[in-house]
Amino acid sequence: MATDDEMTLAERRKYLHLMQKSYQTTDRAGRGRLLDTMESVTGLDRKSLIRLMAGDLTRRPRRRQRGQEYGLELDRALRVIAESHNYICAERLTPNLVALAEQLARHGELQLTEQLRQQLARISEATVYRRLDRLLQDQPRRTRRPPRPTFPLARAIPMRPIAWDEKQPGHFEVDLVHQSGPNASGEYVHTLQMIDVATGWSERAAVLGRSYLVTRT
């Protein structure tokens, strides 16, 4: 688990199980120190921790299982939205679901009812991730090629992965899109595309070929 992530419920219970024995066998001052540590690690209120340390930490099964809140209509909408935006990650997709659905509805790609709009507005990022993972499991996936050795000139160019939540403008994703059609032989037009990660601003230019002479301008 990453240090800046919140504990899941299962991780928190496991941690409290490990701490409970020490808590019950130490003196008052020791309990205070342990509570300080547990409060910092779990983010739980001190009184809640005292209650949990005195009780049984075994999780009990639900008496009644949750009903299925989202149905086929939402699944169809998620599939259309994800496909139209090249299957971007759930972290980027979820906050914009309503706006993306409204845009697709204006172009007749999606039927947006009021019920669907409300579901898209309240669905969680984790639920979007799970449902898309299930919906797209039958999609054919391209075989990844092993990485090619880089040239010394390419290694000299400052490149690094950019965080999806980058706030500072000026970090670009750069792509050279081939417009060759089914036949990639000979010279053909490419699209040089730059997208600012923070703002979403984009700029595109058509170039003939992909040599240094055409891309430097």
C-alpha positions in Angstrom: 0.0 0.0 0.0 1.3 3.4 -0.9 2.1 5.7 2.0 -0.2 8.4 0.8 -3.2 6.1 0.3 -6.0 5.7 2.8 -6.3 2.3 4.5 -9.0 0.0 3.2 -11.5 -1.4 5.7 -9.8 -4.8 5.6 -6.3 -3.3 6.1 -7.5 -1.2 9.0 -9.1 -4.2 10.8 -5.9 -6.2 10.3 -3.8 -3.4 11.7 -6.1 -3.0 14.7 -6.0 -6.8 15.3 -2.2 -6.6 15.6 -2.3 -3.6 17.9 -5.1 -5.0 20.2 -3.0 -7.5 22.1 -0.4 -4.8 22.9 -3.1 -2.4 23.9 -4.8 -4.8 26.3 -1.5 -5.8 28.1 0.1 -2.4 28.6 -0.4 0.2 31.3 -2.4 3.5 31.0 0.5 5.5 29.7 1.3 2.9 27.1 -2.3 2.8 26.0 -2.2 6.5 25.5 0.9 6.2 23.3 -0.6 3.4 21.3 -3.8 5.4 20.8 -1.8 8.3 19.4 -0.1 6.0 16.9 -3.4 4.3 15.9 -5.1 7.6 15.5 -2.4 8.8 13.2 -2.2 5.6 11.1 -6.0 4.9 10.7 -7.5 8.4 10.8 -10.1 7.1 13.3 -11.4 9.1 16.2 -9.8 8.4 19.6 -13.1 7.3 21.2 -13.8 5.0 18.3 -10.4 3.4 18.8 -11.0 2.9 22.5 -14.3 1.2 21.7 -12.8 -1.0 19.1 -9.9 -2.0 21.3 -12.3 -3.1 24.0 -14.5 -5.1 21.7 -14.4 -7.9 19.1 -12.8 -6.9 15.9 -14.1 -9.8 13.9 -16.2 -8.6 10.9 -19.7 -10.0 10.8 -21.5 -10.7 7.5 -24.2 -8.4 6.4 -27.7 -9.4 7.4 -29.0 -8.1 4.1 -26.9 -7.8 0.9 -26.8 -4.6 -1.0 -29.2 -4.3 -4.0 -27.8 -3.6 -7.4 -28.1 0.2 -7.8 -26.9 0.5 -11.4 -28.2 -1.4 -14.2 -27.9 -2.1 -18.0 -28.6 1.5 -18.9 -25.5 2.8 -17.0 -23.3 0.0 -18.4 -24.3 0.9 -22.0 -23.6 4.6 -21.2 -20.2 3.8 -19.7 -19.2 1.7 -22.7 -20.1 4.5 -25.1 -18.4 7.2 -23.1 -15.2 5.2 -22.5 -15.0 4.1 -26.2 -15.5 7.7 -27.5 -12.6 8.9 -25.3 -10.2 6.1 -26.1 -10.7 4.3 -22.8 -9.0 6.8 -20.5 -8.6 5.8 -16.9 -11.5 5.9 -14.3 -9.7 8.7 -12.4 -10.0 11.1 -15.4 -13.4 9.7 -16.6 -15.4 9.8 -13.4 -15.4 13.6 -12.6 -16.5 14.3 -16.2 -19.1 11.6 -16.8 -22.1 14.0 -16.9 -20.5 16.5 -19.2 -19.3 13.8 -21.6 -22.7 12.2 -21.6 -24.4 15.5 -22.4 -22.0 16.1 -25.3 -22.6 12.6 -26.7 -26.4 13.0 -26.3 -26.3 16.2 -28.3 -24.8 14.3 -31.2 -27.2 11.4 -30.9 -24.6 8.9 -29.7 -26.3 8.4 -26.3 -29.8 8.7 -24.8 -29.5 10.6 -21.6 -32.4 10.3 -19.2 -32.7 12.2 -15.9 -32.2 8.9 -14.0 -29.1 8.1 -16.0 -27.8 11.7 -15.4 -28.2 11.3 -11.6 -26.4 7.9 -11.6 -23.5 9.3 -13.6 -23.3 12.3 -11.2 -23.1 10.1 -8.0 -21.2 6.9 -9.2 -17.9 6.5 -7.5 -14.5 6.2 -9.2 -14.0 2.6 -7.8 -17.4 1.5 -9.2 -16.6 3.0 -12.6 -13.2 1.1 -12.6 -14.9 -2.2 -11.7 -17.7 -1.9 -14.2 -15.4 -0.8 -17.1 -13.0 -3.7 -16.2 -15.9 -6.1 -16.5 -17.4 -4.5 -19.6 -14.1 -4.4 -21.5 -12.8 -7.8 -20.6 -13.9 -9.2 -24.0 -12.3 -6.4 -26.0 -9.4 -7.7 -28.1 -6.1 -6.4 -26.7 -3.0 -5.7 -28.8 0.1 -7.7 -28.0 2.7 -5.4 -26.5 6.1 -5.4 -28.2 9.2 -5.4 -26.1 10.8 -2.0 -25.7 13.3 -1.0 -28.4 16.8 0.2 -27.6 16.9 4.0 -27.6 19.4 6.1 -29.5 21.8 8.4 -27.6 20.0 11.4 -29.0 16.6 10.2 -27.7 18.1 9.5 -24.2 19.3 13.1 -24.1 15.7 14.5 -24.5 14.2 15.1 -21.0 11.2 12.8 -20.8 9.3 11.3 -17.9 5.9 10.0 -17.0 3.5 12.8 -16.1 1.1 12.5 -13.2 -2.5 12.4 -14.3 -3.4 15.1 -11.7 -0.6 17.5 -12.7 -1.7 21.1 -11.8 1.2 23.1 -13.3 0.7 24.0 -17.0 3.6 23.4 -19.4 3.8 19.6 -19.2 3.0 18.1 -22.6 2.0 14.7 -24.0 3.5 14.6 -27.5 2.4 12.2 -30.2 3.2 11.7 -33.9 0.1 10.2 -35.4 0.6 8.3 -38.7 -1.9 9.1 -41.4 -0.7 6.4 -43.8 -3.9 4.4 -44.1 -3.5 0.6 -44.7 -0.2 1.1 -46.5 2.8 2.6 -44.6 5.3 2.6 -47.4 6.7 5.8 -48.9 6.2 9.4 -47.6 2.8 10.4 -46.1 1.4 12.9 -43.7 1.8 12.7 -40.0 0.0 14.8 -37.3 2.2 16.2 -34.6 0.1 16.6 -31.5 0.9 18.3 -28.2 -1.6 18.2 -25.3 -1.0 20.1 -22.0 -1.8 17.7 -19.2 -3.0 20.4 -16.7 -5.2 22.5 -18.9 -6.2 20.1 -21.7 -5.0 22.7 -24.3 -3.9 21.1 -27.5 -2.1 22.0 -30.7 -1.8 20.0 -33.9 0.2 20.4 -37.0 0.5 18.4 -40.2 4.0 17.3 -41.4 5.1 15.4 -44.4 7.2 12.5 -43.1 8.8 12.4 -39.6 12.3 13.4 -40.1 14.1 16.0 -38.0 14.0 18.5 -40.9 10.2 18.6 -40.9 9.4 18.2 -37.2 11.8 20.9 -36.0 9.7 23.6 -37.6 
